Amino acid sequence: MEARESALNSDKKPAATIRVEKRMNGRWAFVLTYRGVTYPAQGQFGSELQAQAAAQAAMKLLERRG
């Protein structure tokens, strides 16, 4: 499992945290916390790298929305 954090917000806390985890079926998923809201585990990725890439893309979309 890996956690990544984006730039800090005004409270010196990360605006987003990504957690990549291996599921019981051997597939990979990510959990994204953005501005205090935790989004449920997403995906059934074949590799940890695929899950990380998808999580980064999701985070960038949320950042663009504002």
C-alpha positions in Angstrom: 0.0 0.0 0.0 1.3 3.4 -0.9 0.1 6.9 0.1 0.9 10.0 -1.9 0.1 13.6 -1.1 -0.3 16.7 -3.3 0.6 20.3 -2.5 -0.4 21.6 0.9 -3.4 23.8 1.4 -3.6 26.8 3.6 -3.9 24.7 6.8 -0.6 23.0 6.0 -2.5 19.7 5.3 -2.3 18.0 2.0 -5.2 18.9 -0.4 -5.3 15.3 -1.6 -4.1 11.9 -0.4 -4.0 8.8 -2.6 -3.8 5.3 -1.2 -3.2 2.4 -3.5 -4.0 -1.0 -2.1 -4.2 -4.6 -3.2 -7.6 -6.2 -2.9 -8.3 -9.8 -1.8 -8.7 -10.9 -5.4 -5.2 -9.8 -6.3 -6.3 -6.7 -8.2 -5.3 -3.1 -7.3 -7.5 -0.2 -6.4 -7.1 3.4 -5.1 -8.8 5.4 -2.5 -8.6 9.2 -3.0 -9.1 11.8 -0.3 -9.5 15.3 -1.7 -10.2 18.4 0.5 -11.4 16.2 3.4 -13.8 14.1 1.2 -12.8 10.4 0.9 -13.9 8.7 -2.3 -14.5 5.0 -2.1 -12.0 2.5 -3.6 -12.0 2.6 -7.3 -10.9 0.2 -9.9 -9.8 -3.4 -10.6 -6.4 -2.7 -12.0 -3.9 -5.4 -13.0 -0.9 -3.7 -11.6 -0.1 -1.2 -8.9 1.3 1.2 -11.5 -2.0 1.3 -13.4 -3.8 2.1 -10.2 -1.4 4.9 -9.4 -1.8 6.4 -12.9 -5.6 6.3 -12.6 -5.5 7.9 -9.2 -3.3 10.7 -10.4 -5.6 11.3 -13.4 -8.7 11.4 -11.0 -6.9 13.8 -8.7 -6.0 16.2 -11.6 -9.7 16.2 -12.7 -10.8 17.1 -9.2 -8.2 19.9 -9.0 -9.4 21.4 -12.4 -13.0 21.4 -11.1 -11.8 23.5 -8.1 
